[in-house]
Amino acid sequence: MSSENGWGEYSRLVLKELETLGTSIKELNESINEMKREITEIRAREDKVHELVKWNQRNSRVYKKKLKN
């Protein structure tokens, strides 16, 4: 009876679409996780840059004081 009213075909199409959506969501999650890793790396680099800037500022002050003397 389900094949007479098309319900069987419709349910197969719905299941196929759900599988496709599930695959797409999995791929999006993988992309998001990769972006999170990249953001973490960028933040680590940014922290190092800030450390170098502070180090440079401290050393520049010391160097300028030595030049004045």
Phi, psi and chi 1 to 4 in degrees:
 res  aa     phi    psi   chi1   chi2   chi3   chi4
   1 MET       -  -35.1 -174.9  162.7 -165.7      -
   2 SER   -67.1  -30.2   79.5      -      -      -
   3 SER   -73.0  -24.4   61.5      -      -      -
   4 GLU   -69.6  -38.0  -69.5  176.1   16.3      -
   5 ASN   -96.1    3.4   62.0   15.6      -      -
   6 GLY    83.6    2.6      -      -      -      -
   7 TRP   -63.3  -37.5 -176.2 -109.6      -      -
   8 GLY   -62.2  -45.0      -      -      -      -
   9 GLU   -65.6  -42.6 -179.6   64.4   22.9      -
  10 TYR   -61.5  -44.2  178.1   74.6      -      -
  11 SER   -65.1  -36.2   64.1      -      -      -
  12 ARG   -64.7  -41.1  -77.8 -169.3  -67.4  -82.7
  13 LEU   -64.4  -41.0  -69.5  171.7      -      -
  14 VAL   -63.5  -45.3  169.6      -      -      -
  15 LEU   -61.5  -41.5  -73.5  173.9      -      -
  16 LYS   -63.0  -42.7  179.0   64.0  178.1  161.7
  17 GLU   -64.4  -39.7 -172.4   61.9   26.6      -
  18 LEU   -63.2  -38.8  -72.3  172.3      -      -
  19 GLU   -63.8  -42.9  -70.7  171.1   -2.3      -
  20 THR   -62.4  -44.7  -58.7      -      -      -
  21 LEU   -63.9  -39.3  -70.3  171.3      -      -
  22 GLY   -61.9  -41.2      -      -      -      -
  23 THR   -64.5  -42.0  -59.7      -      -      -
  24 SER   -63.4  -41.9  -64.5      -      -      -
  25 ILE   -64.3  -40.9  -70.2  170.4      -      -
  26 LYS   -60.7  -44.7 -178.2 -179.7  176.9 -173.6
  27 GLU   -64.5  -39.6  -69.3  170.3   -2.4      -
  28 LEU   -63.4  -41.6  -75.1  171.4      -      -
  29 ASN   -62.7  -40.0  -78.2  -28.5      -      -
  30 GLU   -63.8  -41.6  -70.0  169.9   -2.4      -
  31 SER   -64.0  -42.2  -66.5      -      -      -
  32 ILE   -62.4  -43.3  -71.4  169.3      -      -
  33 ASN   -64.0  -38.5  -72.6  -26.7      -      -
  34 GLU   -64.4  -42.2  178.6   61.5   27.8      -
  35 MET   -64.0  -38.3  -76.5 -172.9 -117.3      -
  36 LYS   -62.0  -41.6  -74.4  178.9  179.8  179.8
  37 ARG   -62.4  -43.2  -77.4 -170.6  -70.6  -83.9
  38 GLU   -65.0  -40.1  -70.1  174.4    4.5      -
  39 ILE   -62.8  -40.7  -71.5  170.0      -      -
  40 THR   -61.4  -42.4  -60.3      -      -      -
  41 GLU   -64.7  -41.8  -70.5  174.9   12.2      -
  42 ILE   -64.2  -41.9  -70.2  168.5      -      -
  43 ARG   -64.0  -38.1  -75.1 -177.2  176.7  156.5
  44 ALA   -63.9  -42.1      -      -      -      -
  45 ARG   -64.3  -40.8  -70.2  179.8 -167.9  153.2
  46 GLU   -61.1  -42.2 -176.8 -179.2   28.3      -
  47 ASP   -60.3  -41.9  -71.1  -15.4      -      -
  48 LYS   -64.5  -39.4  -72.1 -174.2 -178.5 -136.5
  49 VAL   -62.0  -44.2  167.4      -      -      -
  50 HIS   -62.1  -40.3  -72.6  -61.8      -      -
  51 GLU   -62.5  -42.8  -70.9  174.7   21.1      -
  52 LEU   -65.5  -38.6  -71.6  170.8      -      -
  53 VAL   -62.1  -46.4  166.5      -      -      -
  54 LYS   -62.2  -43.8  -72.6  178.3 -175.8  178.2
  55 TRP   -60.3  -44.1  177.8   84.3      -      -
  56 ASN   -64.0  -41.0 -172.4   29.2      -      -
  57 GLN   -63.6  -43.7  -71.7  170.8  -17.5      -
  58 ARG   -62.7  -45.6  -76.3 -168.9  -55.1  -93.1
  59 ASN   -69.3  -32.7  -74.5  -31.3      -      -
  60 SER   -65.5  -40.1  -67.5      -      -      -
  61 ARG   -63.5  -43.5  -79.5 -173.0 -120.5  130.4
  62 VAL   -63.7  -44.2  169.3      -      -      -
  63 TYR   -63.3  -43.4 -178.7   71.4      -      -
  64 LYS   -64.0  -38.1  -73.5  178.6 -176.9  177.5
  65 LYS   -64.5  -39.7  -76.1 -179.5 -176.7  179.3
  66 LYS   -67.1  -35.8  -74.2 -175.3  177.9 -175.4
  67 LEU   -66.4  -36.1  -75.9  178.0      -      -
  68 LYS   -68.2  -33.0  -73.3 -178.5 -177.8  179.4
  69 ASN   -82.3      -  -66.8  -28.0      -      -
